[in-house]
Amino acid sequence: MASEETCTYPIPEPIPGFSRFGLMKLQGVSNARDLGGFPVGDGWRIKKRRLMRAGDLHDATAEDMRLLIDMHDLEYVVDMRTKVEIDREPDPKPLMHGIEYVNLSVLSESAVGLGGVSLWNITHDARLAKEMTTHPVEKMQELYSQAILGERGIEAYDRFLHGLLNVKDGEAVLWHCTQGKDRTGIAAILVEYVLGASLENMRKDYLATNISVDGWLENMAKTFGNVSMPLGINKAIEAYAYASTCYFDYAMKMFNDIFGSLDSYIEKTLHFTKEEQEQLRSMYLERS
């Protein structure tokens, strides 16, 4: 496993033809991105306003949801969070008129236990601070192991891919977790790979989360001023909040070492057949 010292959290180089990684300007939704325009294969790209990823929708404004529904024809929302996360910060169902909502929880409650921890809790609870600052990169890699190898994660990603085949022509799907980084990021890797994206561009798109959180640590420090911060907390928050090359490469290593390839994981473990993969490409790709 990688260590805190060797992990990096870079801002990725642009992908030609895919402006700012499809970042969407929504007031209350972080890390919202439209995969439309993403180049795949020779002369193909993902259709615009069909496949979207984001952080949770809890703080989405009425205007945010209007844009998603009216401009993107959003039909289908996949929430990859746990029940506890959803109960704490539910998606805004009253604003989601005509949208099918599905919860496909990728992880157990214990696996994301640190996800809802506030900075106040960390700075006032020595036990919690120690837990969070002890090997955070390894904890994140373990989360990826559970998402990719665990029964719950396999079932969720199986249902997710198959669900994309049922979206009506011209309408859109949005999938999200809390930050739109890890569970959502793995889902994006699966979709982009089936659609024909290169490994280099998949890695860049995965790292694009860091555009959304760039400067977050500095802003947090200003907000909390003179609050005494536990030793190592900056590195820990970086490990939990940012996308790292370590996490992406760790996921790809699992696909290759345990299943033989990402192709094998998709086809044999998620039961997403070659015919279904071809159907997905026919639904979501267009000539560039």
C-alpha positions in Angstrom: 0.0 0.0 0.0 1.1 3.6 -0.6 2.0 5.9 2.2 1.1 9.5 3.0 4.6 10.6 1.8 4.3 9.0 -1.7 0.7 10.0 -2.5 0.1 13.1 -4.6 -3.1 15.0 -5.2 -2.4 16.9 -8.5 -4.6 19.1 -10.7 -4.8 17.1 -13.9 -3.7 18.3 -17.3 -6.7 19.1 -19.6 -8.2 16.5 -21.9 -8.4 18.1 -25.4 -12.0 18.6 -26.4 -13.4 18.1 -22.9 -13.5 21.7 -21.5 -12.7 21.8 -17.8 -13.7 18.2 -17.3 -17.4 19.1 -17.8 -17.6 21.0 -14.5 -21.1 22.4 -14.0 -21.9 25.6 -12.2 -24.5 24.6 -9.6 -24.9 26.7 -6.5 -25.5 23.9 -4.0 -23.9 20.8 -5.6 -20.2 20.3 -5.4 -18.0 18.5 -7.9 -20.9 18.3 -10.5 -19.7 17.2 -13.9 -21.2 16.4 -17.3 -19.2 13.7 -19.1 -20.5 15.0 -22.4 -17.6 15.7 -24.8 -15.3 13.2 -23.2 -13.3 11.7 -26.1 -13.4 7.9 -26.4 -12.0 5.7 -29.1 -11.2 7.0 -32.6 -13.4 9.9 -33.4 -16.1 9.3 -30.8 -17.1 11.2 -27.7 -19.7 10.8 -24.9 -23.0 12.6 -25.7 -23.6 15.8 -23.9 -26.2 16.1 -21.0 -26.6 12.3 -20.7 -24.2 11.1 -18.1 -23.5 13.2 -15.0 -21.6 12.7 -11.7 -21.6 14.8 -8.5 -21.3 15.1 -4.8 -24.6 14.8 -2.8 -27.6 16.8 -3.8 -28.7 17.7 -0.3 -28.0 21.5 -0.7 -29.1 21.7 -4.3 -31.2 24.8 -4.8 -34.5 25.0 -6.7 -32.6 26.7 -9.5 -30.0 23.8 -9.5 -32.7 21.2 -9.9 -34.5 23.3 -12.5 -31.3 23.4 -14.6 -30.8 19.6 -14.2 -34.4 18.8 -15.1 -35.1 21.4 -17.9 -31.6 21.7 -19.5 -30.4 18.2 -19.0 -33.6 16.2 -19.0 -32.5 14.5 -15.8 -34.6 11.3 -15.4 -32.6 9.0 -13.1 -30.6 9.7 -9.9 -28.4 7.0 -8.4 -27.4 7.7 -4.8 -24.5 5.5 -3.7 -24.4 6.6 -0.1 -25.4 4.6 3.0 -28.7 4.9 4.8 -27.1 6.9 7.7 -25.6 9.4 5.2 -28.9 9.7 3.4 -30.9 10.1 6.6 -28.5 12.9 7.7 -28.5 14.8 4.4 -31.2 13.5 2.1 -31.5 14.4 -1.6 -34.1 17.1 -2.1 -37.1 14.9 -3.1 -39.6 17.8 -3.2 -37.5 19.4 -5.9 -37.0 16.2 -7.9 -40.3 16.1 -9.8 -40.5 13.3 -12.3 -37.0 11.9 -11.4 -36.6 8.3 -10.6 -34.4 8.0 -7.4 -32.5 4.8 -6.7 -30.3 4.1 -3.7 -27.5 1.7 -4.5 -25.3 1.7 -1.3 -21.8 0.7 -2.2 -20.3 0.5 1.3 -21.3 -0.5 4.8 -21.9 2.2 7.5 -18.6 1.3 9.2 -16.6 1.7 6.0 -17.6 5.4 5.7 -17.7 6.1 9.4 -15.2 9.0 9.2 -17.0 10.6 6.2 -19.4 12.6 8.3 -17.0 13.8 11.0 -16.9 17.5 11.5 -13.8 19.6 12.2 -15.1 20.5 15.6 -15.4 16.8 16.5 -11.8 16.2 15.4 -10.3 19.1 17.3 -12.2 18.3 20.5 -12.0 14.5 20.6 -8.5 13.1 20.9 -9.5 9.5 20.2 -11.3 10.6 17.0 -8.3 12.8 15.9 -5.9 9.9 16.4 -8.1 7.5 14.4 -8.4 10.0 11.6 -4.7 10.9 11.4 -3.4 7.3 11.7 -2.6 5.9 8.2 -5.3 7.8 6.3 -4.1 6.7 2.9 -4.3 3.1 3.9 -7.8 3.7 5.2 -8.8 5.2 1.9 -7.3 2.3 0.0 -9.2 -0.1 2.2 -12.4 1.7 1.3 -11.6 1.1 -2.3 -11.1 -2.6 -1.6 -14.5 -2.8 0.0 -16.2 -0.9 -2.8 -14.6 -3.1 -5.5 -14.4 -6.5 -3.8 -17.3 -6.4 -1.3 -20.6 -8.0 -1.9 -22.5 -4.8 -1.4 -20.2 -2.9 -3.9 -20.4 -5.6 -6.5 -24.2 -5.6 -6.4 -24.4 -1.8 -6.5 -22.1 -1.5 -9.5 -23.8 -4.4 -11.3 -27.2 -2.7 -10.8 -25.8 0.7 -11.7 -24.4 -0.4 -15.1 -27.5 -2.3 -16.0 -29.7 0.6 -14.9 -28.0 2.9 -17.5 -29.4 0.7 -20.2 -33.0 1.6 -19.1 -32.6 5.3 -19.4 -34.8 6.7 -22.1 -33.2 8.1 -25.2 -32.3 11.8 -24.8 -32.7 11.8 -21.0 -30.0 11.9 -18.4 -28.7 10.0 -15.4 -26.7 11.5 -12.5 -24.9 9.4 -9.9 -23.4 10.6 -6.7 -22.1 9.8 -3.3 -21.1 12.4 -0.6 -18.1 14.1 -2.3 -18.5 12.6 -5.7 -15.0 11.3 -5.6 -14.6 7.6 -4.5 -17.8 5.6 -4.9 -18.8 7.9 -7.7 -15.3 7.9 -9.1 -15.2 4.1 -9.4 -18.6 4.2 -11.1 -17.2 6.7 -13.6 -14.2 4.5 -14.3 -16.5 1.6 -15.1 -18.6 3.7 -17.5 -15.8 5.4 -19.2 -13.9 2.2 -19.7 -16.9 0.4 -21.3 -17.4 3.5 -23.5 -13.8 3.2 -24.7 -11.9 5.9 -22.8 -8.1 5.6 -22.5 -6.5 4.8 -19.2 -4.7 8.2 -19.3 -7.9 10.1 -19.7 -9.7 8.1 -17.1 -7.0 9.0 -14.6 -7.2 12.6 -15.5 -11.0 12.7 -15.1 -10.7 10.9 -11.8 -8.3 13.6 -10.6 -10.5 16.4 -11.7 -12.2 16.3 -8.3 -9.1 18.3 -7.2 -10.2 21.3 -9.2 -13.4 21.5 -7.1 -11.5 21.1 -3.8 -8.4 23.1 -4.7 -7.6 25.6 -1.9 -10.0 23.9 0.4 -7.5 23.3 3.2 -6.3 26.9 3.1 -9.9 28.2 3.2 -10.7 25.9 6.1 -7.7 27.1 8.1 -8.8 30.7 7.6 -12.4 29.9 8.7 -11.3 28.2 11.9 -8.6 30.7 12.7 -6.9 29.9 16.0 -8.5 26.5 16.7 -5.8 24.1 17.8 -5.4 21.5 15.0 -4.3 17.9 15.9 -0.9 16.9 14.6 -1.1 15.5 11.1 -4.7 16.6 10.5 -3.8 18.5 7.3 -2.3 15.4 5.7 -5.3 13.3 6.9 -7.9 15.7 5.5 -5.9 15.8 2.2 -6.1 12.0 2.1 -9.8 11.9 2.7 -10.9 15.0 0.7 -8.7 14.9 -2.4 -8.4 12.4 -5.3 -5.0 10.8 -5.5 -3.1 9.0 -8.1 -2.5 6.4 -5.4 -6.2 5.5 -5.1 -6.7 5.3 -8.9 -3.7 3.1 -9.4 -4.6 1.0 -6.4 -8.1 0.4 -7.9 -6.6 -0.5 -11.3 -4.1 -2.9 -9.6 -7.0 -4.7 -7.9 -8.9 -5.1 -11.2 -5.7 -6.5 -12.8 -4.3 -8.6 -10.0 -7.5 -10.1 -8.6 -9.7 -10.4 -11.6 -7.2 -10.5 -14.4 -8.3 -7.3 -16.0 -11.0 -4.6 -15.8 -12.7 -6.3 -18.7 -13.0 -9.5 -16.6 -14.3 -7.6 -13.6 -17.0 -5.9 -15.7 -18.0 -9.0 -17.7 -17.7 -11.8 -15.1 -18.1 -10.1 -11.8 -20.6 -7.4 -12.6 -22.3 -9.7 -15.3 -22.3 -6.8 -17.8 -22.0 -8.8 -21.1 -20.3 -7.8 -24.3 -23.7 -7.3 -25.9 -24.8 -5.0 -23.1 -21.5 -3.0 -23.4 -22.2 -2.5 -27.0 -25.7 -1.4 -26.2 -24.3 1.2 -23.7 -22.0 2.5 -26.4 -24.8 2.8 -28.9 -26.8 4.8 -26.3 -24.2 7.2 -25.0 -21.7 7.8 -27.8 -21.7 10.1 -30.9 -19.2 11.0 -33.6 -17.0 13.9 -32.6 
